[in-house]
Structure formats: structure tokens, C-alpha cells
Amino acid sequence: MNERLIIRPARPGDGPLVMEFVRALAAYERLSHEVESDAAAMDAALFSPHPRVFCEIAEHDGEPVGFALWFYTFSTFRGRHGIYLEDLFVNSERRGLGVGKALLAHVARRCLAEGLGRFEWSVLDWNAPSIAFYEAQGAKLVDGWLRCRVENEALRLLAG
């Protein structure tokens, strides 16, 4: 690994940094209009007494350049937990230095160390550069599955 690159867990107070990455990712994905979170909410989620989401920060030459935000899942078919990568992002000016690959490898090592059964994430179907990058890392696109989402008013209606 590049000696100028370190990956560290997010720490209290990193909420504003994480949100910078989230906003940059949302802009890249053309989804800025969907961002509702803020730094305080991010800090609260990451550093509650029993966090359910976790974050790794990549620093190159001491400067934060990317992040991976993830949480645990469970597969009834495998009978084991896994990790779902919610977000992976590297600042555009630092792409090509191996930061994204290092972040993926870091989380993959956690999966192996904890005996987890899967490491999964989603990618937008139009995002050819990311799809190619993920496939180059050994990821396989899962055919036959579509994501379902219930939120906002539909969630309230479903809950009754």
C-alpha cells in the first residue's frame, strides 16, 4: 500500500468531513436533491453508544481524500452477518492513486477477520467507470434482483 495513504476509523467530530464526502458523492451521482442529513446527524449516528453504521476515512499525505461508510447485514441463506457498503467516495483529484481500492480492501479484510459471509454494495446502472472499477476488484453484478425502497409518506402508510 502507498506509504502516503492511511485508512483510519472516523472519530467524533468527523461529521462535517463525512458530510463533505456525502455531498460530493451525491453531486457526482446527480442526487444532491436527496441529501437531508447534516454533520450533527452523522456524528450522532456514527458515535452513539450503540452505533449501527461505521466509517473509514482515507488520508493521503495527511489530507482526508475519501471515505467508506458501511453497516452489518445478515444473510439467512448463509447464516452469517455481512457488510453492506453504503457509500464509497474518493475526491476526483485523488482518484487513480489506489485510494478506492485500499478502502475496499480495508473493509474486505474486516469481513474476513470477523468471519462474515458477504461484502455487498449497489452501483448506479449508468455509472460505467465505477462498475468497471468494481468488476476489476472482483465484484460481480447480481442479476435478477431489484432494490425496493419505502420512505417518507409511503413508509408512514405502510406502518399504518
Buried (B, 14 or more C-beta within 10 A) or exposed (E): EEEEBBBEEBEEEBBEBBBBBBBBBBEBBEEEEEEEBEBEEBBEBBBEEEEEBBBBBBBBEEEBBBBBBBBEBEEEEEEBBBBBBBBBBBBEEBBEBBBBBBBBBBBBEBBEEEEBBBBEBEBEEEBEEBBEBBEEEEBEEEEEEEEEEEEEEEEEEEEE
